[in-house]
Amino acid sequence: MRSSPVWIPTLVLCVLSATGELPVTPPVPLDAPGPVLPTEVPLPEVPATVLLRLTIDRAGEVSQVEVRQSAGVAFDRAAMGAALRWRFQPARRGEEAIDVRVDVPVTFEPPVHGHHIEPVAPQPPSFSTTVRGASQAPPPVAVGDFHIPVGQLADVPRRSASDLMLLAPGVMLANHGGEGHAESIYIRGFDAGEGKDVELRLNGVPLNEVSHAHGHGYADTYFIIPELVESLRVTEGPYDPSQGDFGVAGTVEYQLGLARRGLTASLSTGSYAARRLSLLWGPPEASEATFVGLLLRQGHGFGPNRSYANAGIMAQVELRVGDESRLRLFGTSYGSRFASPGVVRETDVVDSRMPCAPDSDSQFFCSYDPNQGGAGQRHILSAELQSRLKRGGRFVQQGYVILRQTRIRDNFTGFLLDTTPPDGERQRGDNTEGYYRGSTMGLRGRYTPGLTLLGQPQPLELGYVARYDDVRTRSRRLRDSGGVPYATVFDNQVRTTNLGAYASLRVAPLSWLTLRGGMRLDTFLFGVDDHNRPTEDRDGPRLPDESLEAYGFFASPRASAEIRLTPRLTWLTSAGLGARSSDAAALSDAELAPYARVASGETGLGWRLDGPLALEARGAFFATRVSQDFVFDETVGRNQPVGASQRLGAFVSARGTLQDRVDIQASLAWARATLPVPGASAWKLWDGTVMPYIPELLGRVDASLRGTTRVAGQQVDWNVALGHSAIGPRPLPLDRYSAPIFLFDVGTGARWKAVEVGLSVENLLDTRWRESEFNYVSNFRGPDAPPSLMATRHFTAGAPRTFMGTLTLHLDLQEDSP
């Protein structure tokens, strides 16, 4: 029997999941037999290296092997076969065994020419182990602080990266503006609009747009390529000192990465002429943080005035700068155009008065005003330097530039608001155009010195933000015929500077108790040039321009206490203050700019089981009070202030994974939002008028099952996925309620070698549902029709059952070695 070839390996374990919170002991090899090449495979003439990524579980077993860099099929298989036989003393954090992922380069050396080598049994490899620190999520600051890897749940059908927010409990999305308009976010009992109460970030870059014409804090995430989203951090509530402006209901941050190396091309086509092309490339020799992605989408939409077309590119490269520093350069460019159906009156649909065919489906999906829709562009450049310092310290510095432009046209009331011109001209309609153009420059950084006290690490973090916005924001009324502007609602040039700093400290005075505390300080300086002032006042003629300046300051402490009841069960209580900055258009000169202040508290339990079968469950109660809240006002087409509000709620969430086969997540959330009775105690969180449009009950299930089978002797990988949303009745003005909504989406796919096919079906049961629903007075019968003064329901139809078929080619650009 021929012995295996002489193997001279070079193996370096880089622990990727150590957190640095407690001392980490790397895994120690106990038994590591060398790889065996088949006899027919010649030894390489030059060193051949296979880079493996191993998952080493708590028992010291290698539970998963992935090739990160190929040296050819034969060498890959030999290295993987050997790795599955390796045994380790498991890694430990303190005294607790932990799961880790490691990158292991296996090098096959050529024979020494001119020397005869006796065949010998392979020797166990020698390991050089370097702990590289935290890539695992840091400990949560609250029960509602979720670090969500997308993982296998990417199989669940989703229209955009926005839908990934549904992986967090208590989140609902709605859209009355079409494919390309920002989603309205309902989270934790808040109607957060298109971003006014949720801070959104992409790889640390802020996405909320200040003083936007469509609504302060408008944040469009439609440009994010879903396949490039590696994970999300959703922090519900203002409990982390790093959370900044707009973090009233919480913060959502997208983290990008591309796990698969090589080139992936995907072409999809489906119902209503929907077409989608994506190209993804990850250089085989680079990490997941280096990638390029291109996405093109277009379609006619599922009814009149719903067409869309958009294109975007995202690219990032990670460079090593010395032994302990990494530089990430990120850029994205995106453009879109979309038509919007707007809202329709329920009575017009029921009575078949809509300008479409008389059948019920045509009436349900019809639209009034073809002038509604929008367009947008967004361009981002970002550079982030991460450095590891001596004694476990860490320093991160980021700078970014954002350019964007949007134009959105919508009509919520028809011909109700416009008064008949004095010259007898017919009514011109209530179509409103919101225009926004702006540029943003910013810096952000954080420093962790790596302090120790009494032999234990005490993570102290210091951070800062600096952001400058220069924007033009304008709203005008458009004629019903031709869309020509006839009146200006507001027209402002806004300059905003936000400077903020925070400090946080985590200490563990007892083995079962961890305390966290921090303080954040934010200042804002506003400069506004109002270009829509009257040309005459009571003192006589004047110029239509006016300038003003304002200043604001806010301090927000945040704290939490974590009690470890058992090794797997934790009780966590958190409290904090947060704030939303002012819309500059509502400020007056020399004003101490008011903030909307939020006070929130939460307490609950978390339970976790690691291993091949991993389970995590959480549940919590929370209470929140906001000093100044907003509710949608149809007369201006945006949210308007209504005074203080309060919320009481609870949620439960669970996720279970079985290796790479099964991934299931489910959540149920309840929240009651009310406007308090004037003069009532702040502790009476239940009393008051129920706020409209916010659902009290939300449920969500995402599940994916993967497996392999053999067809005609060939291995075929397959997957089946399900997504289910349950939305309780939503309160509407004047004591009305919407109907509950139950939606099911399914997807399936199969892959043979480099070819993958898939089919997704959204709204499987073809439910007729209403994505947005309102209750108010309007007049869509025409400029000469007498308006009705009775409020009635208005809605935007949700998508019917839609199909999408996908063909994907997985192309590995790295050639096999001879």
C-alpha positions in Angstrom: 0.0 0.0 0.0 1.4 3.3 -1.0 1.9 5.7 1.8 0.6 9.2 1.7 3.0 11.9 0.4 5.2 13.8 2.7 3.1 16.8 3.9 4.7 19.9 5.2 1.8 22.0 6.3 1.6 25.6 7.4 -1.5 26.1 9.5 -2.5 29.3 11.2 -5.7 29.5 13.2 -7.2 32.9 13.4 -10.1 32.8 15.9 -12.9 34.8 14.3 -15.6 34.5 17.0 -13.8 35.5 20.1 -15.3 38.6 21.6 -12.5 39.9 23.7 -14.9 40.4 26.6 -13.2 37.6 28.7 -9.9 36.0 28.2 -10.1 33.6 25.2 -8.2 30.3 25.1 -7.8 29.2 21.5 -8.5 25.6 20.5 -5.6 23.2 20.9 -5.1 20.4 18.4 -5.2 16.9 19.9 -5.2 14.8 16.8 -4.6 16.2 13.3 -3.7 13.6 10.7 -2.4 14.9 7.4 -4.3 14.9 4.2 -4.0 11.9 1.8 -3.8 12.5 -1.9 -5.0 9.8 -4.3 -2.1 7.8 -5.9 -3.0 9.1 -9.4 -2.7 12.8 -8.3 0.9 14.1 -8.8 2.5 16.2 -6.2 2.6 19.9 -7.0 5.7 21.5 -8.6 5.2 24.6 -6.6 3.5 25.0 -3.1 -0.3 24.6 -3.4 -2.4 26.2 -0.6 -6.0 25.4 0.3 -7.6 27.9 2.6 -10.3 26.3 4.8 -12.8 27.8 7.1 -13.6 25.4 10.0 -16.3 25.5 12.6 -15.0 23.9 15.8 -17.8 23.2 18.3 -17.8 23.0 22.0 -16.8 19.4 22.0 -13.7 20.1 19.9 -15.2 18.5 16.8 -15.0 20.0 13.3 -18.7 20.4 12.5 -18.3 22.3 9.2 -15.6 22.8 6.5 -15.7 25.4 3.8 -13.2 26.0 1.0 -12.3 29.7 1.0 -9.5 29.5 -1.5 -9.0 26.6 -3.9 -5.9 24.8 -5.0 -7.7 22.4 -7.3 -10.4 19.8 -6.8 -8.0 17.0 -5.6 -6.1 19.1 -3.1 -9.4 20.7 -1.8 -10.9 17.2 -1.2 -7.8 16.0 0.5 -7.6 19.0 2.8 -11.3 18.8 3.7 -11.1 15.1 4.3 -8.3 15.6 6.7 -9.9 18.5 8.5 -13.0 16.5 9.3 -10.8 14.0 11.2 -9.1 16.6 13.3 -9.9 16.8 17.0 -9.3 19.8 19.4 -9.4 20.8 22.9 -12.3 23.3 22.5 -11.8 27.1 22.6 -12.9 28.7 25.9 -14.0 32.2 27.0 -13.0 32.2 30.6 -14.1 28.7 31.8 -16.9 28.3 29.2 -16.3 26.3 26.1 -17.4 28.2 23.0 -17.9 27.6 19.3 -15.4 29.2 17.0 -14.7 29.6 13.3 -11.1 29.5 12.1 -9.4 30.1 8.8 -6.8 27.4 8.2 -4.4 27.5 5.2 -3.2 24.0 4.3 0.0 24.0 2.1 1.1 21.0 0.0 4.8 21.3 -0.6 6.5 19.9 -3.7 9.1 17.0 -3.3 12.7 17.9 -2.8 14.3 17.4 -6.2 17.5 15.4 -6.4 16.9 13.7 -3.0 15.4 10.3 -2.4 12.6 10.5 0.2 11.5 7.4 1.9 7.7 7.1 2.2 6.8 7.8 5.8 3.5 8.1 7.7 2.3 11.7 7.8 2.9 13.5 11.0 0.4 15.7 12.9 0.7 19.3 11.8 2.1 22.0 14.0 -0.3 24.9 14.7 0.5 28.6 15.1 -2.5 30.2 16.8 -3.2 33.9 16.9 -6.3 35.3 18.6 -7.6 38.0 16.3 -10.4 39.4 18.5 -14.0 40.1 18.1 -16.0 39.5 15.0 -18.9 37.9 16.9 -21.6 40.3 17.9 -20.9 42.1 21.2 -23.2 41.4 24.2 -26.7 43.0 23.7 -27.5 46.2 25.6 -31.1 45.1 26.0 -33.3 42.2 25.4 -34.5 44.0 22.2 -31.0 44.4 20.9 -30.8 41.9 18.1 -27.7 40.9 16.0 -29.3 39.0 13.2 -27.2 37.0 10.7 -29.3 36.5 7.6 -27.8 33.2 6.8 -30.1 30.5 5.6 -33.2 32.8 5.9 -32.0 34.5 2.7 -34.0 31.7 1.0 -37.3 33.3 2.1 -38.7 35.4 -0.8 -38.2 39.2 -0.3 -38.6 42.1 -2.7 -35.8 44.2 -1.3 -33.3 44.6 1.5 -36.0 46.6 3.4 -37.9 43.3 4.0 -35.0 42.0 6.0 -36.1 44.3 8.9 -39.0 41.9 9.3 -36.5 39.5 11.0 -36.8 41.6 14.1 -39.9 41.3 16.2 -42.6 43.9 16.2 -41.8 45.3 12.7 -44.3 45.9 9.9 -43.6 47.6 6.6 -46.0 49.4 4.3 -45.6 51.4 1.1 -48.1 53.7 -0.6 -45.6 55.0 -3.0 -44.5 52.2 -5.3 -41.3 50.1 -5.9 -38.5 52.6 -5.1 -40.3 54.7 -2.5 -39.0 54.3 1.1 -41.0 52.0 3.3 -43.2 53.2 6.1 -41.8 51.5 9.2 -44.0 50.4 12.1 -41.8 49.2 15.0 -42.2 48.8 18.7 -45.6 50.6 18.6 -44.3 53.5 16.6 -45.5 54.8 13.3 -41.9 55.7 12.3 -42.9 57.0 8.9 -40.1 56.6 6.4 -37.5 57.0 9.1 -38.5 59.8 11.5 -38.3 57.5 14.5 -35.8 54.9 13.4 -32.1 55.6 12.9 -30.9 53.7 9.8 -27.3 53.0 8.9 -25.4 51.0 6.3 -21.9 49.9 7.4 -21.9 52.8 9.8 -23.0 55.4 7.2 -26.3 57.2 8.2 -29.2 57.0 5.8 -31.8 59.3 7.4 -32.1 62.6 5.5 -32.6 65.8 7.6 -35.5 68.1 6.8 -36.6 66.0 3.8 -39.5 67.4 1.8 -41.4 64.2 2.1 -40.8 63.9 5.9 -38.0 64.7 8.3 -35.7 61.6 8.6 -36.7 60.1 5.2 -34.5 57.0 4.7 -34.7 54.9 1.5 -33.0 51.4 1.8 -34.3 50.2 -1.5 -30.8 50.8 -3.1 -29.2 48.1 -0.9 -28.6 44.8 -2.8 -30.2 42.1 -0.6 -27.6 39.4 -1.5 -24.8 41.6 0.0 -26.5 41.9 3.4 -24.6 39.6 5.8 -26.4 40.6 9.0 -28.5 43.3 10.7 -28.3 44.9 14.1 -31.7 46.0 15.2 -31.7 47.8 18.6 -35.3 48.4 19.6 -35.3 51.3 22.0 -32.7 54.0 22.9 -30.4 51.9 25.1 -27.0 52.0 23.4 -25.0 55.2 23.8 -23.8 54.9 20.2 -27.4 55.4 18.9 -27.8 58.9 17.6 -30.4 61.2 15.9 -33.8 59.6 15.0 -33.1 56.6 17.3 -36.5 57.1 19.1 -38.0 53.7 18.4 -34.6 52.2 17.7 -31.7 51.7 15.3 -31.3 49.4 12.3 -27.8 48.9 10.8 -27.1 46.8 7.7 -23.7 45.0 7.7 -22.5 44.0 4.2 -20.5 40.9 3.2 -20.4 38.3 0.5 -19.7 34.8 1.8 -19.3 33.0 -1.6 -16.2 33.7 -3.6 -16.1 33.9 -7.4 -18.8 35.2 -9.8 -22.5 34.7 -9.4 -24.9 35.7 -12.1 -28.6 35.6 -11.5 -31.5 36.4 -13.9 -35.1 36.5 -12.7 -38.4 37.0 -14.5 -41.9 36.8 -13.3 -45.4 38.2 -13.1 -46.3 41.6 -14.5 -43.2 41.7 -16.7 -40.9 41.8 -13.6 -37.2 41.4 -14.6 -34.2 41.3 -12.3 -30.5 40.8 -13.1 -27.8 40.6 -10.4 -24.1 40.1 -10.8 -22.0 39.4 -7.7 -18.2 39.0 -7.5 -16.0 38.1 -4.6 -12.3 37.7 -5.4 -11.3 34.1 -4.2 -8.2 35.3 -2.5 -10.0 38.1 -0.5 -12.2 38.1 2.6 -16.0 38.4 2.7 -15.6 42.2 3.1 -14.3 42.5 -0.5 -17.0 42.3 -3.2 -18.7 44.0 -6.1 -22.4 43.8 -6.8 -24.7 45.0 -9.6 -28.5 44.9 -9.6 -30.9 45.9 -12.3 -34.7 45.8 -11.8 -37.7 46.8 -13.8 -41.4 45.8 -14.3 -44.9 47.0 -15.1 -46.3 46.5 -11.6 -49.5 44.7 -10.7 -51.9 47.5 -11.8 -52.1 50.9 -13.4 -49.4 53.4 -12.6 -47.1 50.9 -10.8 -44.2 50.6 -13.3 -40.6 50.9 -12.0 -37.0 50.7 -13.1 -33.8 51.1 -11.0 -30.2 50.2 -11.1 -27.5 50.1 -8.5 -23.9 49.1 -7.9 -22.1 48.5 -4.6 -18.4 47.7 -4.1 -16.1 47.3 -1.2 -12.5 46.3 -0.7 -10.7 45.4 2.5 -7.0 46.1 2.6 -4.4 45.2 5.2 -2.5 48.2 6.5 0.2 46.6 8.6 -0.3 43.6 10.8 -3.0 45.0 13.0 -5.0 47.4 10.8 -7.6 47.0 8.1 -8.9 49.7 5.7 -12.3 49.3 4.1 -13.2 51.4 1.1 -16.9 51.3 0.2 -18.9 52.9 -2.6 -22.4 52.7 -4.1 -24.2 54.5 -6.8 -28.0 54.1 -7.5 -30.7 55.6 -9.6 -34.5 54.8 -9.8 -37.7 55.9 -11.3 -41.1 54.7 -10.2 -44.8 55.3 -10.7 -47.2 55.4 -7.7 -50.8 54.4 -7.6 -51.5 56.6 -4.5 -54.7 55.9 -2.5 -58.2 55.2 -3.6 -61.6 55.7 -1.9 -63.2 52.5 -0.7 -66.7 53.8 -1.7 -65.5 54.4 -5.3 -64.1 50.8 -5.5 -67.3 49.3 -4.0 -69.5 51.3 -6.4 -67.2 50.6 -9.4 -66.6 54.3 -10.1 -62.8 53.8 -10.6 -61.5 54.6 -14.2 -60.8 50.9 -14.9 -62.8 47.8 -16.0 -65.8 47.2 -13.8 -64.8 43.8 -12.5 -63.8 43.7 -8.8 -60.1 43.0 -9.3 -59.6 45.8 -11.8 -61.4 48.2 -9.5 -59.4 47.1 -6.5 -56.0 47.7 -8.2 -57.0 50.9 -10.0 -55.6 54.4 -9.6 -56.8 58.0 -10.0 -53.9 60.2 -10.8 -51.2 59.2 -13.3 -49.0 62.1 -12.3 -48.0 60.3 -9.0 -44.6 58.7 -8.7 -41.0 59.7 -8.2 -37.3 59.4 -9.0 -34.1 59.3 -7.0 -30.4 59.1 -7.0 -27.9 58.2 -4.3 -24.1 58.0 -4.2 -22.0 57.1 -1.2 -18.3 56.9 -0.6 -16.9 55.7 2.7 -13.5 54.8 4.2 -13.1 53.0 7.5 -9.9 52.2 9.3 -9.9 49.6 12.0 -6.8 49.1 14.2 -6.0 46.8 17.0 -3.9 48.3 19.7 -1.7 46.8 22.3 -3.3 45.2 25.4 -6.5 44.5 23.5 -7.4 48.1 22.5 -9.3 49.0 19.3 -9.6 52.1 17.3 -12.1 52.7 14.4 -12.2 55.8 12.3 -14.6 56.4 9.4 -15.3 59.2 6.9 -18.0 59.4 4.4 -19.6 61.5 1.7 -23.2 61.2 0.5 -24.9 62.8 -2.5 -28.6 62.3 -3.2 -31.6 63.7 -4.9 -35.3 62.7 -4.8 -38.5 63.9 -6.3 -41.8 62.5 -5.1 -45.3 63.4 -6.4 -48.5 62.2 -4.6 -52.1 63.2 -4.1 -54.0 62.1 -1.0 -57.1 64.3 -1.3 -57.9 64.8 -5.0 -59.5 68.2 -5.4 -60.4 69.0 -1.8 -57.8 71.7 -0.8 -57.2 73.8 -3.9 -59.4 76.9 -4.0 -60.9 78.1 -7.3 -58.7 80.8 -8.8 -60.3 84.3 -9.0 -60.2 84.3 -12.8 -62.7 81.4 -12.9 -60.1 78.8 -13.9 -61.1 75.3 -12.9 -59.7 73.7 -9.7 -56.1 72.6 -10.3 -56.0 69.6 -7.8 -54.0 68.7 -4.7 -51.0 66.9 -6.2 -47.9 67.7 -4.2 -44.3 67.5 -5.4 -41.6 67.1 -2.8 -38.1 67.8 -4.1 -34.9 67.2 -2.2 -31.3 67.6 -3.2 -28.4 67.4 -0.7 -24.9 66.5 0.2 -23.6 65.1 3.5 -20.0 64.9 4.8 -19.3 63.1 8.1 -16.8 61.5 10.4 -17.4 58.9 13.1 -15.0 57.0 15.4 -14.8 54.9 18.5 -11.9 54.0 20.8 -11.7 51.0 23.2 -8.5 51.2 25.3 -8.7 47.7 26.6 -8.6 48.4 30.3 -8.5 45.8 33.0 -9.5 45.9 36.6 -8.9 43.2 39.2 -7.7 40.9 36.5 -10.9 41.3 34.4 -11.3 43.3 31.2 -13.5 46.4 31.7 -14.6 47.5 28.2 -14.7 51.3 28.0 -15.7 52.8 24.7 -15.4 56.4 23.7 -17.0 57.6 20.5 -17.9 60.7 18.4 -19.9 61.7 15.4 -19.6 64.8 13.2 -22.0 65.4 10.3 -22.7 68.3 8.0 -25.7 68.5 5.7 -26.3 71.1 3.0 -29.7 70.5 1.4 -32.4 72.1 -0.7 -35.9 71.0 0.3 -39.0 72.2 -1.5 -42.7 71.3 -1.7 -45.0 72.6 -4.5 -48.6 72.0 -5.7 -49.0 70.6 -9.3 -51.9 71.0 -11.7 -54.0 67.9 -12.3 -53.5 68.4 -16.1 -49.8 68.2 -17.1 -48.3 68.3 -13.7 -47.2 71.9 -14.0 -46.4 73.6 -10.6 -48.8 76.4 -9.6 -48.0 77.1 -5.9 -45.1 76.7 -3.5 -45.8 75.3 -0.1 -42.2 75.8 1.2 -38.7 76.2 -0.3 -35.7 76.1 2.0 -32.0 75.9 1.8 -30.9 74.1 5.0 -27.5 73.7 6.6 -27.2 71.4 9.6 -24.2 70.5 11.7 -24.5 67.7 14.2 -21.6 67.1 16.7 -22.0 64.3 19.2 -19.9 62.3 21.6 -20.6 59.3 23.9 -18.9 57.2 26.5 -19.9 53.7 27.8 -18.5 51.3 30.3 -19.3 47.7 31.1 -18.2 46.2 34.5 -18.8 42.8 36.1 -18.5 43.3 39.9 -19.8 39.8 40.4 -19.6 36.6 38.3 -23.4 36.7 37.8 -23.8 40.5 37.4 -22.9 42.8 34.5 -23.6 46.5 34.6 -23.5 48.9 31.6 -23.8 52.6 31.6 -23.2 55.5 29.3 -23.9 59.1 28.3 -24.4 60.7 24.9 -24.2 64.4 24.2 -25.5 65.9 20.9 -25.5 69.4 19.6 -27.1 70.8 16.4 -26.6 74.1 14.6 -29.2 74.9 12.0 -29.0 77.5 9.3 -32.1 78.0 7.1 -32.6 80.3 4.0 -36.4 80.5 3.4 -37.1 81.3 -0.2 -40.9 81.4 0.1 -41.7 84.4 2.3 -44.5 86.7 1.2 -43.5 89.7 -1.0 -45.5 92.1 1.2 -46.3 92.3 4.9 -48.1 94.9 7.1 -45.1 97.2 6.9 -45.0 97.2 3.1 -43.1 95.4 0.3 -40.3 93.0 1.2 -38.0 90.4 -0.3 -39.3 86.8 -0.5 -36.1 85.5 1.2 -35.3 85.3 4.9 -32.5 83.6 6.9 -32.5 82.2 10.4 -30.1 80.3 12.8 -31.0 78.0 15.7 -29.1 75.8 18.1 -30.0 72.7 20.1 -28.3 70.6 22.8 -29.4 67.3 24.4 -27.8 64.8 26.9 -29.1 61.2 27.0 -28.0 58.8 29.7 -28.4 55.0 29.1 -27.9 52.0 31.4 -28.6 48.3 31.8 -28.1 45.5 34.3 -27.7 41.9 33.3 -28.1 39.1 35.8 -27.0 35.6 34.8 -29.6 33.3 36.4 -28.2 30.1 35.0 -25.4 29.4 32.4 -28.1 29.7 29.7 -30.7 32.1 31.2 -30.2 35.8 31.6 -32.4 38.6 33.0 -31.7 42.0 31.4 -33.2 45.3 32.4 -32.4 48.5 30.4 -33.4 52.2 30.5 -32.4 55.2 28.5 -33.3 58.6 27.0 -33.2 59.4 23.3 -34.1 62.3 21.0 -35.1 63.3 17.5 -33.8 66.6 16.1 -36.0 69.3 14.9 -37.2 69.7 11.3 -35.3 72.9 10.3 -38.3 74.1 8.3 -40.2 74.6 11.6 -37.6 76.7 13.4 -37.6 80.4 14.2 -34.5 82.7 14.4 -32.3 82.4 17.4 -34.4 79.6 18.8 -33.1 77.0 21.3 -34.0 74.2 18.9 -36.5 71.8 20.6 -36.0 68.1 20.5 -38.6 65.3 20.7 -37.4 63.5 23.8 -38.1 59.8 24.5 -37.8 57.9 27.8 -37.9 54.2 27.6 -37.5 51.1 29.8 -37.4 47.4 29.2 -37.0 44.2 31.2 -37.0 40.6 30.0 -35.3 37.3 29.7 -33.0 35.7 27.2 -32.1 32.0 26.9 -29.5 30.4 24.6 -28.3 26.9 23.7 -25.3 26.5 21.5 -24.2 23.4 19.6 -25.2 21.6 16.4 -28.7 22.4 17.4 -28.6 26.1 18.3 -31.6 27.8 20.0 -32.2 31.3 21.2 -35.3 32.7 22.8 -36.1 36.2 24.2 -39.0 38.0 25.7 -39.5 41.4 27.3 -41.9 44.1 28.4 -41.3 47.7 27.6 -42.7 51.2 28.2 -42.0 54.4 26.3 -43.0 58.0 26.5 -42.3 60.6 23.8 -42.6 64.4 24.4 -43.6 65.2 20.8 -45.0 62.7 18.4 -46.3 62.8 14.8 -49.3 61.4 13.0 -49.9 61.3 9.3 -51.9 64.3 7.9 -53.4 63.8 4.5 -53.7 67.5 3.8 -49.9 68.0 3.6 -49.1 64.4 2.7 -46.6 64.0 5.6 -46.6 63.5 9.4 -47.5 66.4 11.6 -47.0 67.0 15.4 -49.7 65.9 17.8 -48.1 66.3 21.2 -46.9 63.7 23.7 -47.5 60.0 23.3 -46.9 56.8 25.2 -46.5 53.1 24.6 -46.8 49.8 26.5 -45.8 46.6 24.9 -44.2 43.1 25.0 -42.6 40.7 22.6 -41.3 37.1 22.3 -38.8 35.9 19.7 -37.1 32.6 19.0 -34.7 31.2 16.4 -33.4 27.7 16.0 -30.8 26.3 13.6 -29.6 22.8 12.9 -26.2 23.0 11.3 -26.8 24.1 7.6 -30.1 22.2 7.3 -32.8 24.0 9.2 -33.3 27.6 10.2 -36.5 28.8 11.8 -37.3 32.1 13.4 -40.7 33.2 14.9 -41.8 36.3 16.8 -44.9 37.8 18.3 -45.2 41.4 19.5 -47.9 43.5 21.1 -47.9 47.3 21.6 -50.5 49.8 22.5 -49.8 53.5 21.6 -51.9 56.2 23.1 -52.1 60.0 23.3 -52.2 60.7 27.1 -55.0 62.6 28.7 -53.9 66.2 29.4 -52.7 66.6 33.0 -52.7 62.8 33.6 -49.8 61.2 35.5 -46.9 60.0 33.3 -47.3 56.6 35.0 -50.7 56.0 33.4 -49.4 54.4 30.2 -52.6 52.7 29.4 -55.0 55.7 29.4 -55.6 58.0 26.5 -56.8 58.0 22.9 -55.4 55.2 20.8 -53.0 56.5 18.1 -54.1 55.7 14.5 -52.5 53.4 12.0 -50.3 51.5 14.4 -51.1 47.7 14.6 -51.3 46.4 18.2 -50.4 42.8 17.3 -47.7 41.6 14.8 -46.5 38.0 14.2 -43.9 36.7 11.8 -42.4 33.3 10.9 -39.4 32.7 8.6 -38.2 29.2 7.9 -35.8 27.5 5.6 -35.0 23.8 5.0 -32.0 22.7 3.0 -30.9 19.3 1.9 -29.2 17.1 -0.7 -30.4 14.3 -2.9 -29.0 12.3 -5.8 -30.5 12.4 -9.3 -29.1 10.1 -12.0 -26.1 9.7 -9.8 -25.5 13.4 -9.4 -25.7 15.4 -6.2 -28.4 18.1 -6.2 -28.7 20.6 -3.4 -32.3 21.8 -2.7 -34.1 24.3 -0.4 -37.6 25.1 0.6 -38.5 28.4 2.5 -41.6 29.9 4.0 -42.4 33.5 5.2 -45.6 34.3 7.0 -46.8 37.7 8.3 -49.8 38.2 10.6 -50.9 41.8 11.1 -53.7 42.6 13.6 -56.4 45.2 13.0 -55.0 48.8 12.7 -56.9 51.6 14.4 -58.0 54.4 12.1 -59.3 57.9 12.8 -62.9 58.2 14.0 -62.9 54.8 15.8 -62.5 52.7 12.7 -60.3 49.6 12.4 -58.7 47.9 9.4 -59.1 44.2 8.7 -56.4 41.8 9.9 -53.9 40.6 7.3 -52.4 37.1 6.8 -49.8 36.7 4.1 -47.8 33.6 3.0 -44.7 33.6 0.8 -42.9 30.4 -0.3 -39.8 29.7 -2.3 -37.9 26.7 -3.5 -34.7 26.1 -5.4 -32.3 23.4 -6.6 -28.6 23.5 -7.5 -26.6 21.1 -9.6 -22.9 21.9 -9.8 -22.8 25.5 -11.0 -26.4 25.8 -12.1 -29.2 26.8 -9.7 -32.9 27.3 -10.5 -35.5 28.8 -8.1 -39.2 29.7 -7.9 -40.7 32.1 -5.4 -44.4 32.9 -4.9 -45.5 35.9 -2.8 -49.0 36.1 -1.4 -49.5 32.4 -2.0 -53.2 32.5 -1.2 -53.8 35.5 -3.5 -55.3 37.6 -0.6 -56.8 40.9 -1.4 -55.2 43.0 1.2 -54.6 46.7 1.9 -51.0 47.7 2.3 -51.8 51.2 3.7 -55.2 52.3 5.0 -56.5 55.7 6.1 -59.8 57.4 7.0 -60.4 61.0 6.1 -62.3 63.4 3.8 -61.4 63.7 0.1 -62.8 64.6 -3.3 -61.5 62.4 -6.2 -64.6 62.9 -8.4 -63.3 65.9 -10.3 -62.7 69.6 -10.0 -66.4 70.5 -10.6 -67.9 67.8 -8.3 -69.2 68.9 -4.9 -66.9 67.5 -2.2 -68.3 65.1 0.4 -67.6 66.2 4.0 -67.9 62.7 5.3 -64.7 60.8 6.1 -64.3 57.5 4.3 -61.7 54.8 4.1 -58.8 55.2 1.6 -56.3 52.5 0.9 -53.4 51.4 -1.3 -53.8 47.9 -2.6 -51.2 45.3 -1.7 -49.7 43.0 -4.3 -51.7 39.9 -5.4 -50.1 36.5 -5.9 -46.9 37.0 -7.9 -44.5 34.4 -9.3 -40.7 34.9 -9.9 -38.5 32.3 -11.6 -34.7 32.6 -11.2 -31.7 31.1 -13.0 -28.4 31.4 -11.2 -24.9 30.5 -12.4 -22.2 30.1 -9.8 -18.9 30.7 -11.7 -15.7 30.1 -9.9 -13.1 32.3 -11.5 -10.2 30.4 -10.0 -8.8 27.7 -12.3 -8.1 24.3 -10.9 -4.4 23.4 -10.5 -3.1 20.8 -13.0 
